[in-house]
Amino acid sequence: MRRSIPVLLIALYSLNACVGSKPPAFQPTEQSPFQIYHTLDRAYRQVSSFHGEATITIDTPEQSGQVKGQIDVHSPQKAEILLQTPFGGVVGRLEIRRHYLMFYDADDHLQYIGSPDDTGIPALPELFTGQQELIPILTGMINLPDNFQSTLTSDSLNNGMYVLHFSSDSTHSAYEYNPAVGMFAKYSETNNITGQQTKILFDKFTRVNDFHFPRTIKVVQPEQKRLLSIYYHSITINREDQANAL
């Protein structure tokens, strides 16, 4: 027995050296924003469809409530939100395209057609007036704009999130990048003219095959006291491959 101890220690040391090593820490450089953009763009192109069973919460001065929902996204052009009662009945249906949307009532009658940027959307009043498009928000697949010009500093905020700032004539935006999951955990923007703020938060990331998706998505306009929250109970990507389901 005594002779086997050194052999066991050597084996344990070798195993620890193989599986205990950590990947190199994220080191921001001048090229990091471009690398992040292209890495996310390649990943998103591999997700042809997204299906989520969710609880959707809306809290605004005009209305508040919580409904069940099925959210289907066919990236990047089309999405549909089926709003349901707790017992499975249909409340309404929202069809979303990049530049317009349509809202149908429980009897599938068209009630509204307009732009995601317009205020007064029946199911999502005045929430999506920012620079981010609605469809990527539903899956957490937001990315930097094509014309992004910024540097990524080594300053970390909020438990290792790296912040990228972007300013234009109309808005100032900030992207918080989470290197642990390779996704953005928060997007915030301020309208330079009106002062209106919009914050989008992604949390509780879960891995589906080689991708990370947030289970929790919140869109907040603090001054207007407006909130949209989505919590995904289950996520399926590329539904032709059911092995991807959670």
Protein Blocks (a to p, Z undefined) as FASTA:
>chain_A
ZZmmmmmmmmmmmmmmmmmpccddddddfklmmmmmmmmmmmmmmmmbccdddddddddf
kbgcddddddddddfkbccdddddfkopafbdcdddfkbccdddfkopafbdcdfkbghi
fklghklmcfbdfklmmnopaccdfklccdddfbdgehhiacdddddfkbccdddddfkn
opafbdcdddfklopacddddehiacehjbccdfbdcdddfknopacddddfbdcehkll
mklpZZ
